[in-house]
Amino acid sequence: MKTLDLLVIDTALMWVQEHREIWLCTVLHTYGSAPRSPGALFAATDQGHYVGSLSGGCIEEDFLQKLQEKFFLKESEVITYGEQSELFRPTTKLPCGGTIDVLVEYLSPSSETDHYLKMMQAAISGKTEKLKIVNLGDKAYLEDLPEKQQGNIVYNETHIEIRLQSFTTLFIAGISAVALYCIDFALSLGFSVVVADDRPEELRQLKESPSIDKITLLETFPAQYLETNGATSQTAIISLTHDPRIDDFTMIAALETPAFYIGAMGSKRNSEHRFARLRECTDFTQETLSRIKAPIGIPIGSKTPAEIALSIMADIVQSKNLQSS
């Protein structure tokens, strides 16, 4: 499934190749309650076409109107919407009472712009990692991501650095009733979803699901895939089968990756037994084993598959957001 931010870049690139001027916006920071998180993308043309979002609609409408009024003609600038905004107050206060700082880039059609957007496209789709650097007033440019880059967005009054990397992926090892709900929740949250399983009956159930065309299905043993292909730091790996053959081997393979979240389903007692097995058959330290969330999810008293899936996805979202803060 294509994430919204990747769709923004794909559409912006199409517009540039059609020789249109575009404005590319990135949410830099939010204060109080605001509808979009830092890093969210939005693009528009002066003909009123747009893709992505900055809010629930109030900002977009004003932004498009400002384009008609010939605002935002600098190659890069930062604007503020909401309670702390001087330029756009009071007509564009956010209904939630928050404030959003937005980077606006004016991009004219050219081979340079085409190359720039293609590099962003590659980074957001996970093919590479880049650092966007903006000296306000000038064109942004991209560099390889430094190993010691701190934070996803760093900026002051004159300089901005934005980490560009792949969208969040949920890797599900093994199909189960809980896994099916996790798939639906993850797709709604804009995650890319990968499911691995080699059991014929479980595969049949998933292939009959309405979500099958929106995910990547790997008909293979999950741990084998992870051992060969690994996973990025933007990946959450979960195993939800109650089958030690799948769950244990998936956890072993997952711990060899930089995945930001690793979890396995099971009661507290079953989880203790799993940790005992892993301590016995691996050389992982206790610190490494502690990366595994087991029991998985946040404690909400969940009992049904849907409730368990909700607790799991809430835990993953919390971990993702803490990682990027």
Secondary structure, DSSP 8 states (H G I E B T S, - for coil): ---HHHHHHHHHHHHHHTT--EEEEEEEEEESS-SS-TT-EEEE-TTS-EEE-SSSSHHHHHHHHHHHTT---SSEEEEEEETT-SSSTTTT--TTS-EEEEEEEEE-SSHHHHHHHHHHHHHHTTS--EEEEEETTS--EEEE--TT--SSEEE-SSEEEEEE----EEEEES--HHHHHHHHHHHHTT-EEEEE---HHHHHHHHTSTTGGGSEEE-S-HHHHHHHH---TTEEEEE-SS-HHHHHHHHHHHTTS--SEEEE---HHHHHHHHHHHHHH----HHHHTTEESS-S--S---SHHHHHHHHHHHHHHHHHHHH-
